[in-house]
Amino acid sequence: METDLLPLALVFAASLVFFFYFCLLHNFGSTTNLFFKDGRSSRWLPIALTSCKHGCVIALALSGFALVFNINELGWWAVSFLALGALILLAAIDRSTAWSGLRRLYWSAQWLRLVVATGPAAVEGNEGSSQNGSSRGPNVDNSYPDGFTGPEAPVITEEELIGLDRRDREMFRSILRLDVTDAHEIMVPRLDMVAVDTECSIKQVAEAMVNGGHSRLPVYEQNEDRIVGIVHSREVLAALASAEPAPSLGELLHPAFFIPETKRLDELLEELQDRGLQMAIVVDEYGGTEGLVTMEDLLEEIVGEIEDEFSQNRESELVHMPDGTVVVDAGVSTTDIEDLFTTKIESEDVDTVGGFIYQALGRIPQVGDLVTTDHLKIEVVSIMGRRLRKLKVSRVDEEIPT
């Protein structure tokens, strides 16, 4: 090779190497949680990687053509074959790196099949339940330690992964994000918990279940910091239907399962399945009740919102108004607002818009209070006691009607 062709050859080789690594990062990140940090998606990273890949292709094309045209001995047919070979090489690199990402997705898929295989028993429970009204169920062979082996165990092949649509990939990404999300982020806060006192009658417990639309309720003694167990609707209905004298509420209790607020969701899901439970009580570092997490909350992190027979009674958390503003529930996460308005809310140690309002004001909010960020205006619309209820959010260049 002539000395003056050496720089072009180095540019060509370097572009090829960088193209390989950018393809690896982009394809691996699109099937894993690489594009997520602390549960939040990063928009600029996939865009930057795609731009870098295109830049490498341009550099490869320019340096390659420069090399070919500087070698006078090559004819047009040789140039055509070299160009075709280069295209095949680039496609092979992109395909092989995508396959490496699918290999990790393969094992996540096997884990999801386990959830699906044991889901009916884990989610609905059965009549042979011993804890919290649920168990693994009669159709799950407990002779296998993980419930996921044996000749009839569900399997998924790497070939099946090739045909995954966007929704399936999103579901797998949600599974992979479970190890970076903790119970505090998805729990039902203490103020929203529906719980009953040990002094309540069976009829009062049944009324609380009907009004709240829940099949399980925490039971406390004196206050919510002293949860003593969980009561299931099955036992309550059986007691009401029985001709015998109604038992005390304490006789119907199942043991409560307590977890720290820092418990990772992947670990929590596995523990709930292993124990045959549907509900966990979240406690803080001092042992006080912070809230609760149910199996439904965990599954919604994977598959999205699960609608049931009570869903029509729920208020929408996000209501788009004709004037362009959005009325939101104070419990909506700051991430949802950031995604909705494509902006950033600088908040520390808070996860919800309501928490951000408390932090910004430094006092108990009142109706009409207004908090302004660089890009958003957030107005307090309604409160319930000392608690925020509804907020109106708009961009700073939009007027909030009074």
C-alpha atoms as one frame of an Amber mdcrd trajectory, in Angstrom:
protein
   0.000   0.000   0.000   1.247   3.447  -0.903   2.104   5.724   2.019  -0.426
   8.389   0.974  -3.225   5.816   1.214  -2.407   4.950   4.836  -4.482   7.777
   6.425  -7.511   6.805   4.344  -7.107   3.167   5.362  -6.871   4.141   9.040
 -10.036   6.272   8.768 -11.839   3.377   7.075 -10.751   0.865   9.742 -11.537
   3.206  12.641 -14.989   3.978  11.219 -15.707   0.261  10.913 -14.680  -0.399
  14.528 -16.702   2.522  15.861 -19.718   1.463  13.779 -19.574  -1.967  15.416
 -19.509  -0.542  18.944 -22.261   2.003  18.272 -24.452  -0.764  16.818 -23.752
  -2.901  19.872 -24.714  -0.110  22.276 -27.817   0.897  20.321 -29.212  -2.601
  19.789 -28.334  -3.829  23.266 -29.780  -0.709  24.859 -33.041  -0.980  22.910
 -33.729  -4.442  24.404 -32.481  -3.764  27.945 -32.689  -0.960  30.494 -29.619
   0.869  29.142 -31.776   3.829  28.101 -33.289   4.093  31.578 -31.759   5.704
  34.623 -33.564   5.590  37.969 -36.663   4.436  36.117 -36.671   7.398  33.728
 -36.197   7.140  30.006 -33.341   8.964  28.295 -34.426  10.378  24.917 -31.103
  11.811  23.837 -29.058   8.610  24.184 -30.713   6.520  21.430 -30.805   9.593
  19.167 -27.096  10.231  19.773 -26.180   6.593  19.096 -28.200   6.543  15.866
 -26.502   9.758  14.723 -23.086   8.277  15.501 -23.929   5.157  13.482 -24.935
   7.286  10.495 -21.765   9.335  10.869 -19.665   6.176  10.781 -21.443   4.997
   7.621 -20.725   8.336   5.937 -17.064   8.174   6.995 -16.838   4.592   5.725
 -18.360   5.534   2.375 -16.124   8.567   1.811 -12.890   6.890   2.891 -13.787
   3.699   0.988 -14.470   5.513  -2.289 -11.314   7.565  -1.830  -9.285   4.382
  -1.408 -10.868   2.701  -4.434 -10.410   5.643  -6.800  -6.794   6.035  -5.728
  -6.096   2.462  -6.812  -6.032   2.797 -10.594  -5.797  -0.945 -11.276  -9.388
  -1.619 -10.155 -12.137  -1.685 -12.765 -15.766  -0.735 -12.372 -16.804  -4.357
 -11.714 -14.330  -4.612  -8.846 -15.644  -1.365  -7.363 -19.204  -2.716  -7.582
 -18.275  -5.934  -5.798 -16.420  -4.019  -3.083 -19.421  -1.730  -2.519 -21.768
  -4.720  -2.304 -19.424  -6.456   0.122 -19.256  -3.340   2.298 -23.070  -3.129
   2.464 -23.328  -6.812   3.409 -20.657  -6.327   6.087 -22.469  -3.355   7.635
 -25.786  -5.220   7.627 -24.132  -8.262   9.214 -22.606  -6.127  11.971 -25.937
  -4.490  12.753 -27.733  -7.845  12.731 -25.179  -9.618  14.923 -25.230  -6.881
  17.558 -29.040  -6.947  17.575 -28.857 -10.697  18.166 -26.653 -10.169  21.226
 -29.330  -7.917  22.721 -31.998 -10.526  22.005 -29.983 -13.141  23.877 -30.408
 -11.182  27.097 -34.059 -10.646  26.223 -34.364 -14.434  25.833 -33.692 -15.072
  29.506 -36.055 -12.281  30.508 -38.699 -13.942  28.355 -38.204 -17.243  30.162
 -38.712 -15.415  33.452 -41.886 -13.775  32.118 -43.229 -17.157  31.049 -42.775
 -18.246  34.677 -44.894 -15.296  35.802 -47.543 -16.147  33.213 -47.447 -19.847
  34.087 -48.000 -19.235  37.802 -50.021 -16.042  37.317 -53.545 -17.396  37.817
 -52.534 -19.050  41.069 -50.499 -16.100  42.222 -53.004 -13.437  41.253 -56.374
 -15.015  41.959 -55.600 -17.590  44.642 -57.758 -20.705  45.239 -59.870 -22.446
  47.805 -56.892 -24.208  49.370 -55.302 -20.923  50.326 -53.509 -20.619  53.621
 -52.080 -17.088  53.517 -53.814 -13.894  52.541 -56.368 -15.791  50.511 -53.968
 -17.099  47.851 -51.498 -19.829  47.075 -49.665 -21.283  44.140 -52.714 -23.326
  43.201 -53.307 -26.975  42.410 -52.070 -26.757  38.823 -48.516 -25.833  39.747
 -46.195 -28.765  40.369 -44.379 -27.866  43.567 -41.966 -30.767  43.077 -39.913
 -28.391  40.978 -38.147 -25.916  43.250 -38.693 -22.963  40.949 -42.021 -24.040
  39.449 -40.451 -23.717  35.988 -38.871 -27.034  35.026 -40.026 -30.411  33.839
 -41.167 -31.802  30.491 -44.153 -29.464  30.162 -42.420 -26.293  31.331 -43.182
 -23.321  29.045 -40.323 -22.316  26.768 -39.580 -19.536  24.324 -37.000 -19.733
  21.567 -34.707 -17.059  20.233 -36.519 -17.351  16.897 -39.767 -16.283  18.575
 -38.061 -13.152  19.845 -37.369 -11.996  16.290 -41.090 -11.530  15.707 -41.748
  -9.471  18.832 -43.784  -6.337  18.202 -43.257  -2.989  19.900 -45.706  -3.723
  22.730 -43.945  -6.992  23.573 -40.580  -5.273  23.652 -41.984  -2.576  25.940
 -43.205  -5.297  28.276 -39.752  -6.865  28.425 -38.170  -3.492  29.071 -40.612
  -3.024  31.941 -39.476  -6.336  33.400 -35.853  -5.283  33.180 -36.683  -1.992
  34.922 -38.026  -3.821  37.964 -34.510  -4.112  39.368 -34.090  -0.307  39.438
 -37.518   0.511  40.918 -38.361   0.195  44.605 -41.617  -0.312  46.483 -41.829
   3.328  47.570 -42.289   4.436  43.938 -45.415   2.359  43.241 -47.003   1.916
  46.676 -50.449   3.165  47.626 -49.631   5.930  50.156 -50.822   5.582  53.721
 -53.369   8.382  53.276 -54.963   6.481  50.370 -55.008   3.121  52.155 -58.356
   1.596  53.039 -57.870  -0.171  56.371 -60.152  -1.247  59.216 -59.812  -1.289
  62.989 -59.793  -4.551  64.934 -62.840  -3.245  66.796 -64.927  -3.152  63.601
 -67.728  -5.655  63.173 -67.837  -8.092  60.265 -70.643  -6.056  58.706 -68.560
  -2.860  58.902 -65.623  -4.636  57.250 -67.900  -5.841  54.439 -69.169  -2.293
  53.900 -65.587  -0.984  53.728 -64.740  -3.618  51.104 -67.801  -2.768  49.017
 -67.239   0.992  49.214 -63.519   0.736  48.480 -63.760  -2.018  45.862 -61.107
  -4.182  47.539 -61.060  -7.916  48.260 -58.360  -7.608  50.946 -57.942  -4.995
  53.649 -55.214  -4.333  56.214 -56.417  -4.496  59.805 -54.856  -2.221  62.422
 -54.947  -1.838  66.159 -55.310   1.742  67.451 -53.719   3.314  64.331 -52.304
   2.435  60.913 -48.772   2.131  62.300 -49.848  -1.062  64.053 -51.025  -3.347
  61.251 -51.896  -6.703  62.826 -53.051  -8.664  59.784 -54.974  -8.887  56.518
 -58.627  -9.839  56.146 -59.959 -11.446  52.951 -63.443 -10.986  51.512 -63.931
 -14.744  51.290 -63.801 -15.159  55.070 -65.962 -12.060  55.573 -68.663 -13.351
  53.197 -68.540 -16.800  54.778 -69.018 -15.267  58.227 -71.974 -13.169  57.049
 -73.616 -16.143  55.343 -73.146 -18.474  58.283 -76.020 -19.139  60.655 -73.531
 -19.365  63.527 -72.694 -16.310  65.658 -70.344 -13.982  63.797 -66.697 -14.471
  64.800 -64.514 -11.580  65.870 -62.443  -9.872  63.212 -59.259 -11.132  64.858
 -60.264 -14.731  64.121 -60.317 -14.050  60.367 -56.911 -12.409  60.058 -54.034
 -13.645  57.929 -50.485 -12.583  58.863 -49.360  -9.325  57.260 -46.182  -9.267
  55.174 -43.977  -6.245  55.889 -41.296  -4.895  53.552 -38.959  -1.868  53.644
 -39.734   0.983  51.274 -36.397   0.334  49.528 -37.354  -3.218  48.498 -36.684
  -3.730  44.776 -39.711  -4.745  42.737 -38.083  -7.797  41.165 -37.300  -9.166
  44.628 -40.770  -8.269  45.904 -42.525 -10.016  43.017 -40.527 -13.184  43.635
 -41.230 -13.104  47.378 -44.964 -12.580  46.904 -45.074 -15.540  44.531 -43.034
 -17.758  46.838 -45.214 -16.905  49.844 -48.492 -17.031  47.931 -49.393 -13.486
  48.959 -51.230 -10.649  47.267 -50.326  -7.703  49.487 -47.304  -6.277  51.289
 -47.266  -3.491  53.869 -44.513  -0.923  53.225 -42.785   0.438  56.336 -40.204
   3.176  56.822 -36.902   2.976  58.696 -38.693   3.476  62.018 -41.269   0.749
  61.412 -44.122   3.154  60.686 -46.572   2.317  57.916 -45.796   4.114  54.651
 -48.318   2.405  52.410 -49.033  -0.900  50.723 -48.182  -2.712  47.484 -50.324
  -5.378  45.842 -49.594  -7.982  43.208 -51.778  -5.965  40.832 -49.518  -2.929
  41.326 -46.506  -5.043  40.362 -48.174  -6.543  37.301 -49.260  -3.075  36.160
 -45.588  -2.081  36.142 -45.091  -4.783  33.494 -48.253  -4.796  31.374 -49.669
  -1.341  32.096 -52.948  -0.324  33.734 -55.212  -3.269  34.577 -58.885  -2.323
  34.354 -61.391  -4.155  36.546 -65.067  -3.888  37.435 -64.342  -0.886  39.654
 -62.243   1.034  37.134 -65.137   3.080  35.804 -65.436   4.748  39.217 -61.879
   5.986  39.240 -61.187   9.611  38.479 -58.845  10.213  35.579 -55.420  11.274
  36.775 -54.852  13.437  33.679 -57.634  15.567  32.192 -56.826  17.667  29.109
 -58.785  20.916  29.137 -59.954  22.810  26.002 -57.658  25.755  26.843 -54.581
  23.532  26.577 -53.984  23.124  30.306 -53.982  19.746  32.032 -55.666  19.027
  35.369 -53.747  16.299  37.172 -54.040  14.359  40.377 -51.447  15.477  42.935
 -50.223  11.889  43.121 -49.120  11.829  39.464 -45.375  11.319  39.160 -43.115
  14.130  37.999 -41.877  11.762  35.282 -45.367  11.620  33.741 -45.543  15.423
  33.642 -42.045  15.627  32.139 -43.055  13.175  29.408 -46.351  14.976  28.774
 -44.812  18.448  28.412 -41.376  17.277  27.152 -39.591  19.270  29.822 -37.630
  18.709  33.017 -38.799  19.318  36.581 -35.843  19.859  38.878 -36.959  18.045
  42.018 -35.019  16.249  44.710 -36.306  13.583  47.097 -39.859  13.802  45.684
 -41.586  11.551  43.164 -44.961  13.251  42.665 -46.159  16.649  41.473 -47.826
  17.188  44.835 -44.545  16.537  46.607 -42.865  19.042  44.301 -45.462  21.687
  45.260 -44.859  21.100  48.974 -41.101  21.327  48.410 -41.342  24.505  46.321
 -43.721  26.350  48.682 -42.162  25.187  51.937 -45.579  25.260  53.643 -49.054
  23.734  53.502 -50.457  24.658  50.046 -53.712  26.576  49.648 -56.141  26.707
  46.732 -54.859  29.246  44.205 -51.169  28.860  45.084 -48.985  28.982  41.972
 -45.561  27.420  41.449 -43.600  28.375  38.338 -40.634  26.508  36.869 -38.569
  27.425  33.820 -41.191  25.925  31.517 -44.315  25.145  33.566 -46.954  26.791
  35.740 -48.595  24.590  38.359 -51.665  25.911  40.178 -53.352  24.320  43.193
 -56.976  23.670  42.194 -58.348  21.705  45.135 -57.240  20.282  48.468 -58.697
  17.843  50.972 -57.792  18.818  54.497 -54.043  19.364  54.464 -53.618  17.205
  51.407 -53.322  18.288  47.794 -55.941  16.836  45.481 -55.968  18.443  42.010
 -53.444  20.652  40.195 -53.610  22.578  36.917 -50.470  22.446  34.787 -49.673
  24.624  31.763 -46.665  25.968  29.925 -45.227  29.303  31.014 -46.266  30.898
  27.715 -49.901  29.891  28.312 -52.193  31.838  30.599 -54.059  29.916  33.283
 -57.695  31.097  33.219 -59.052  32.284  36.545
